[in-house]
Amino acid sequence: MDSVQSVLAEMGSWAIPIAIVGIVGIGAIRKVKVYETFVEGAKEGFDVGVRIIPYLVAILVAIGMFRASGALDWIVSILQPAFNAVGFPGEALPMALIRPLSGSGALGVMTELIGTHGPDSFIGRLASVMMGSTETTFYVLAVYLGSVAVRRSRHTLAACLIADAAGLTAAFIVVKLVFG
């Protein structure tokens, strides 16, 4: 068990430096002006940021209302027995429900879980892996599709929610296998 954790820790400490060197190296090999391309991308990112502000405000207000209304607690109380039956801790259920809605809301839930149960607890590790294995589906759909005026997204929501369910399931299985 300790060898797996030490290998994962070592891989994690080298992942970002290797990625940065790899990107710059590939750009140099292909004779791409890496810095200028980066600056141009940053300009485009700023423009997108300005365009999505109204959608961002709308989704954040909706998420705040969802949490403040008690709807999240009500849904957790209904789902908790079924999740407990398969070994999924009920304390981590709010993380699974908030993550598709809001990254900052999920970060708050994860911080609370880690503060309560500890970073090395099963729940703390599960919340951390869930944070990295799912996406803020409703946020992304509302903000990005809304900012570019996509009106017919067809099966996008269903596909995203299936991907979130797969990510949550994989997170639970991997944490259960690796950390017990």
C-alpha positions, 0 to 999 in steps of 0.5 A: 500500500505504501509503495503505491502511494509513494509512486503516486506521490512521485508521479504527481510531483513531476507531472506538471514540470514534465507537461510544461517542458513537453509543451515548450519542447514540442512547440520549439520542434514545430517552430511555433512562437510559444510565448506569442501564441501563449499571449494571444491565447491569454487575450482570447481568454480574457475576451471570453471571460468578459462575455460569460460574466452575466451567465456566471452571475446567473448560475451562481445565484441559482446555486446559492438559492439551491443550497440556502433553500434546504433542497440539497439537504432534502435530496441527501436525506432521500438518497443517503440510505441507498448510497450507504447500502453500497458502501458510499459514505453519506457524508460525501453525498453532498459533494457528489450532488454539488460538483455538477453544479458548481466548482466553488460550491464543491470546493467548499463542501470538500474543504468542510469534509476534509476539515471534519474527517481529515485529509487521510480519511476515506471520506477526505480522499473520496471527496478529493478524487471526486473533485478531480474526476467530474466536471461542473456540468450545469455551470459549463453548459450554462456559461459556455453554451450560453455565452456563444448562443448555442440553443440546440445542445441536443444530447449534451446534458444527458451525455455530461451527466452520464460522464459525471456518474461514471466519474463519481463511480470510478472515483469511489471504486478507485479510492476503495481499491487503493485506500480501502 
